[in-house]
Amino acid sequence: MIIKKLILKNFKPYFNQCEIELFDPSRREQNLTLNVGPTNNGKTSISEGIMWCLFGEEYKSNWSEFVNNLSKETEIEKKGREVNMSVTLEISLGGNTFSIIRSGDYDIKNDRQSKTSLSIINKGSPIEGDPEEFMNENFVTLSLMGYFIFDAEKILKYFEENQEKAIK
């Protein structure tokens, strides 16, 4: 599996839509992606976007905290009621390209979030069958994802608190 692209819409610091290329085909043999940079530049937001896209409410039940503040303010000024937030993860799997799309609507006036929806698109159409089954067949569980996507400060704190279990 190759994670090709991430598209964030009204997610955390990403107002409207932001597209992030995660795969460079010219570097196909170098198959490790690291997300590094200065503090407050959106690294954790990218990781949280991937996790929310893959796991939805299982990852973050109160996902309304992820809704971009500027998008809320803009809707209030326009006398709007809702902000749509979505994360799309584009992957290549078995020679096919899939877009995994998790979205939800946040009701500004009542401070309520909708249940998120998950759709998976292949060749311009939704896949047949249950999207959750596709996810279960092709991705590791939420508890195992912590080994692939993690916050360095959290992992260091975990190791400090669990020194007898930690691998050094």
C-alpha positions in Angstrom: 0.0 0.0 0.0 1.2 3.5 -0.9 -0.3 6.5 0.9 -0.3 9.1 -1.9 -2.1 12.2 -0.8 -3.9 13.8 2.0 -6.7 16.4 1.5 -7.8 18.3 4.6 -10.9 20.5 4.5 -11.6 22.8 7.4 -9.5 20.5 9.6 -7.6 22.1 12.5 -5.3 24.8 11.0 -6.3 23.9 7.4 -9.0 26.4 6.3 -11.0 25.4 3.2 -9.0 22.8 1.4 -5.4 21.8 1.6 -3.8 19.1 -0.4 -0.6 17.4 0.8 1.4 15.1 -1.5 2.8 12.2 0.6 4.4 10.1 -2.2 6.9 11.0 -4.8 6.9 8.3 -7.5 10.5 9.3 -8.5 11.5 8.0 -5.0 9.5 4.8 -5.1 12.3 2.7 -3.5 12.5 5.0 -0.5 9.2 4.0 1.1 9.4 5.8 4.5 7.6 9.1 5.1 8.7 11.3 8.1 6.8 14.4 9.0 9.3 16.8 10.6 9.4 20.5 11.1 9.2 23.4 13.6 6.6 23.5 16.3 3.1 24.8 15.4 3.4 24.1 11.7 0.7 21.4 11.5 2.6 18.1 11.9 0.4 16.7 14.5 -2.7 17.9 12.6 -1.6 15.9 9.6 -1.2 12.8 11.8 -4.6 13.4 13.5 -6.2 13.9 10.1 -5.0 10.5 8.9 -6.1 8.9 12.1 -9.6 10.5 12.0 -10.0 9.6 8.4 -9.2 6.0 9.1 -11.0 5.5 12.4 -13.5 8.3 12.9 -15.3 8.4 16.2 -13.3 5.4 17.4 -10.2 7.7 17.3 -11.9 10.9 18.5 -15.5 10.9 19.7 -15.5 14.7 20.2 -14.2 15.5 16.8 -15.8 18.9 16.7 -12.5 20.1 18.4 -10.9 19.5 15.0 -13.1 22.0 13.1 -11.1 24.9 11.8 -11.9 28.1 13.8 -11.7 30.4 10.8 -14.3 28.3 9.0 -16.6 28.6 12.0 -16.2 32.4 12.1 -16.7 32.7 8.3 -20.0 30.7 8.5 -21.2 32.8 11.4 -20.5 36.0 9.4 -22.4 34.6 6.5 -25.3 33.7 8.9 -24.5 30.0 8.1 -25.2 27.2 10.5 -22.8 24.4 9.6 -19.2 23.7 8.7 -18.4 20.6 6.7 -15.1 19.1 7.7 -13.5 16.2 5.8 -10.3 14.4 5.4 -9.5 12.4 2.2 -6.7 9.9 2.1 -5.7 8.7 -1.3 -4.0 5.3 -1.4 -2.7 2.9 -4.0 -3.5 -0.7 -3.2 -3.2 -3.7 -5.5 -2.8 -1.5 -8.6 -5.9 0.5 -7.8 -6.2 4.0 -6.4 -8.8 4.5 -3.6 -9.9 7.7 -2.0 -11.0 7.2 1.6 -13.2 10.1 2.7 -14.3 10.8 6.2 -16.6 13.8 6.7 -18.9 15.3 9.2 -20.9 18.5 9.7 -20.6 20.7 12.7 -23.7 22.7 13.8 -22.2 26.0 15.0 -25.4 27.4 16.6 -26.1 24.3 18.7 -22.5 23.2 19.1 -23.2 19.7 17.9 -21.5 17.4 15.6 -23.1 14.9 13.2 -22.1 11.3 13.0 -19.3 11.0 10.5 -19.7 9.3 7.2 -17.1 7.1 5.5 -17.0 6.5 1.8 -14.4 4.9 -0.3 -14.1 5.8 -4.0 -12.4 3.7 -6.7 -12.4 4.8 -10.4 -14.9 7.6 -9.6 -17.5 5.4 -7.9 -18.1 4.2 -4.4 -16.8 0.7 -3.8 -19.3 -2.2 -3.5 -19.9 -3.4 0.0 -19.4 -1.9 3.4 -16.6 0.7 3.6 -15.9 -0.5 7.2 -15.1 -4.0 5.9 -12.7 -2.5 3.4 -11.0 -0.7 6.3 -10.8 -3.8 8.5 -9.3 -5.8 5.6 -6.7 -3.3 4.6 -5.6 -1.4 7.7 -4.3 -2.3 11.1 -6.3 -1.6 14.2 -6.3 1.7 16.0 -4.2 0.3 18.8 -1.5 -0.7 16.3 -1.5 2.6 14.4 0.3 4.2 17.4 3.4 2.5 16.2 3.2 4.1 12.8 1.9 7.6 13.6 2.9 9.0 16.9 3.7 12.2 18.7 7.3 12.2 19.9 6.5 14.0 23.2 3.8 11.4 24.0 6.0 8.5 23.1 8.8 9.8 25.3 6.4 10.4 28.2 5.1 6.8 27.7 8.6 5.4 27.8 9.5 7.4 30.9 6.3 6.2 32.7 6.9 2.6 31.6 10.6 2.2 32.0 10.4 -1.4 33.0 8.5 -2.3 29.8 10.3 0.1 27.4 12.8 -1.1 24.9 16.0 0.9 25.1 
